[in-house]
Amino acid sequence: MRFSGTPRLPVRWHHATTELEDFAIISYRVPLDVIARHLPEGFEPEAFSFVDGTTAGLVSAVPFKDRDFHFRFAPKVAISCGQINYRAYVRRHGERGVWFFGTNLDHPLVTVPRTLWRMPWSRSRISISADWTDSRARWNMTAADSSGRSHCDLVETTGPLQPLDGFSSVDDMLAILTHPTTGWYRRLGGGIGRYSIWHPAMRPRSFQIRTARFSFLDRLGITTPDARPHSALGQPSLHFDIHTPPRRLART
């Protein structure tokens, strides 16, 4: 039975919604100790066992186009722009989720999450294009920010979706890699923030990576400019509920 997602929380007046288009998840195998040095106490990277006998973590760049992002309580002045999230798959006291290293947004309103919620967001020029109509979809991204220039070029593989290396089944892969609903981040100025989202279970398509480089991850020492990604998945569109505002994590 294919992974069916998680229950949708009641939509509140203070939440935000958006439609994500040309959504992709480009993941890299990263040594556990490299991820761990970026995590605060109480967090540990999720360990994946690969067919070559090694164990490592996974870090993903997640680019997409926001379409019609808006807060439910505000007049509907929709925001549409490119965005890239950078995340590692982690656990906190046994709870699975993702650690957000940062986010690039191609819109002046990047100042809102930075100022209100002290989130590590920054401005970037992002261009994403995709053609989902051909027998093999194509997906392309270019971006530029203070870290440097990034690019990624993908072409769809043939055949049905298979579990990626490090996952025991397609369901396992979908639950962990495509459906983390809880995220944590280091607040600007100190402390840890936590937020959550909901989206339907993804039905992604697998892609071959022609070229890829994410300068944001290079700058953190997580990848190198010549690093080869572990995998790439994509989907034409996906609805998101964002449970704003994020909460400051209580010290334990």
C-alpha positions in Angstrom: 0.0 0.0 0.0 1.4 3.4 -1.0 2.1 5.9 1.8 -1.0 8.0 2.2 0.3 11.0 4.2 -0.6 12.4 7.6 -3.9 13.8 8.9 -4.5 17.4 8.1 -4.7 19.7 11.1 -7.6 22.1 11.2 -6.9 25.3 9.2 -6.7 28.3 11.5 -7.2 32.0 10.8 -3.4 32.7 11.4 -2.1 30.0 9.1 -0.8 30.5 5.5 -1.4 28.6 2.4 0.5 28.3 -0.9 0.6 26.3 -4.1 4.1 25.0 -4.9 4.9 24.5 -8.6 7.9 22.8 -10.3 8.8 21.2 -6.9 12.0 19.3 -6.6 14.1 17.6 -3.9 17.8 17.2 -4.7 19.6 15.2 -2.0 23.2 14.6 -1.1 24.8 11.9 1.0 26.7 13.6 3.8 28.8 12.1 6.6 26.9 12.0 9.9 29.6 14.0 11.7 29.5 16.8 9.1 25.7 17.2 9.7 26.0 16.8 13.4 28.4 19.8 13.8 25.6 22.1 12.5 23.0 20.8 15.0 22.3 22.0 18.5 22.3 19.7 21.6 19.4 17.2 21.5 19.4 16.8 17.8 21.0 14.0 15.8 21.1 13.3 12.0 19.0 10.5 10.7 21.3 7.6 9.7 20.7 5.8 6.4 22.4 2.5 5.4 23.4 2.3 1.7 24.0 -0.7 -0.5 27.8 -0.1 -0.5 27.8 -0.9 3.2 28.3 2.7 4.4 26.1 4.8 6.7 25.5 8.5 6.2 22.9 11.2 6.5 21.0 13.0 3.8 20.8 16.8 3.1 18.4 18.2 0.5 18.0 21.4 -1.5 14.3 21.9 -2.1 13.6 24.4 -4.9 10.2 25.4 -6.1 8.0 28.2 -7.2 5.6 29.7 -4.6 2.3 30.6 -6.3 -0.4 32.5 -4.4 1.3 32.4 -1.0 -0.9 34.3 1.4 -1.9 34.6 5.1 -5.5 33.6 5.7 -6.2 36.6 8.0 -4.9 39.2 5.5 -6.4 40.5 2.3 -5.5 38.1 -0.5 -2.5 39.9 -2.1 -0.8 36.8 -3.4 3.0 36.4 -3.5 4.6 34.4 -6.3 8.3 33.8 -6.4 11.1 31.2 -6.4 12.3 29.6 -3.1 15.0 27.1 -2.1 14.9 25.4 1.3 18.0 23.6 2.6 17.4 20.8 5.1 18.9 17.8 6.8 16.8 14.8 8.0 17.1 14.6 11.8 15.6 13.4 15.1 15.0 15.3 18.3 14.3 13.0 21.3 13.1 10.4 18.8 10.8 12.7 16.8 11.6 12.8 13.1 11.8 16.0 11.2 14.1 18.3 9.3 16.7 20.8 10.4 16.6 23.9 8.2 20.0 25.4 7.6 18.4 28.3 5.7 16.1 29.5 3.0 16.6 31.6 -0.1 13.6 33.6 -1.4 13.3 35.7 -4.5 11.1 38.4 -3.0 11.5 41.5 -0.9 9.2 40.1 1.7 12.0 37.8 2.8 12.4 40.5 5.5 9.1 39.3 7.2 10.3 35.9 8.4 13.7 37.3 9.2 12.3 40.1 11.3 9.2 38.6 12.9 10.3 35.1 13.5 14.1 35.4 13.3 14.3 32.7 10.6 17.5 32.3 8.6 16.1 33.5 5.3 18.0 35.5 2.7 17.3 37.1 -0.6 18.3 35.3 -3.8 17.6 35.6 -7.5 16.0 32.3 -8.5 14.8 31.1 -11.9 13.0 27.7 -12.2 11.6 26.2 -15.3 10.1 22.8 -16.1 8.4 21.0 -18.9 6.1 18.2 -17.6 4.3 17.5 -20.9 7.0 15.5 -22.6 7.4 11.7 -22.1 10.4 12.6 -19.9 10.0 15.8 -17.9 12.8 18.4 -17.8 13.5 20.6 -14.9 16.1 23.4 -14.6 17.1 26.0 -12.0 19.6 28.8 -11.7 20.2 31.0 -8.6 22.5 33.7 -7.3 23.0 35.0 -3.9 25.8 36.1 -1.5 27.1 32.5 -1.4 27.6 32.4 -5.2 25.8 30.9 -8.1 23.8 27.7 -8.1 22.4 25.5 -10.8 20.6 22.2 -11.4 19.5 20.4 -14.5 17.3 17.3 -14.3 15.7 14.9 -16.8 13.1 12.4 -15.8 14.1 8.7 -15.6 11.9 6.0 -17.2 10.0 3.3 -15.4 7.9 3.2 -12.2 9.2 4.9 -9.0 11.6 2.7 -7.1 13.0 3.1 -3.5 16.2 5.1 -3.5 19.4 3.8 -2.1 19.2 4.0 1.7 15.4 3.2 1.9 13.8 -0.2 2.4 10.7 0.6 0.3 8.9 3.3 -1.6 6.7 4.0 1.4 9.7 4.4 3.6 11.2 6.9 1.2 8.0 8.9 0.8 7.5 9.1 4.5 11.0 10.2 5.4 12.3 12.1 2.4 9.1 13.8 1.0 6.8 14.1 4.0 8.6 15.7 7.0 6.0 17.9 8.7 8.1 19.3 11.5 11.1 21.5 11.1 13.5 23.2 13.4 16.0 26.1 12.8 18.5 28.2 14.6 16.9 31.6 15.3 18.8 34.7 14.3 20.1 36.1 17.5 19.9 32.8 19.4 17.5 30.0 20.4 15.8 27.3 18.4 12.5 27.8 16.4 10.0 25.1 15.5 7.3 25.1 12.9 5.1 22.6 11.1 3.4 22.2 7.7 0.9 19.9 6.0 0.6 18.8 2.4 -0.9 15.8 0.7 1.2 12.7 0.2 3.5 13.3 -2.7 3.5 11.3 -5.9 7.0 12.3 -7.1 8.8 11.3 -10.2 12.4 10.3 -10.3 15.0 12.3 -12.1 18.5 11.9 -13.4 20.9 14.6 -12.4 22.7 16.1 -15.3 24.4 18.9 -13.4 24.0 20.3 -9.9 25.7 22.7 -7.5 24.3 24.6 -4.5 26.7 27.2 -3.3 24.8 27.6 -0.1 25.7 24.1 0.9 29.2 24.5 -0.3 29.7 27.6 1.9 28.6 25.6 5.0 31.1 22.9 4.2 28.3 20.3 3.7 29.0 19.7 0.1 31.8 20.5 -2.3 31.4 22.1 -5.8 32.0 18.8 -7.5 29.7 16.7 -5.2 27.4 14.4 -7.0 23.8 14.3 -5.6 22.4 11.1 -4.2 19.0 11.5 -5.9 16.4 13.9 -7.3 12.6 13.8 -7.2 10.1 16.2 -8.6 6.4 16.9 -8.9 4.5 19.5 -11.0 2.5 21.0 -8.1 1.8 20.5 -4.4 -0.5 22.3 -1.9 1.0 23.4 1.4 -0.6 24.6 4.7 2.0 26.5 6.8 1.1 26.6 10.5 2.3 30.1 11.2 3.6 31.6 13.4 6.6 29.4 14.2 7.2 28.8 17.9 10.3 29.2 20.0 11.4 25.9 21.3 11.3 25.7 25.1 14.6 24.7 26.7 14.7 21.1 28.0 
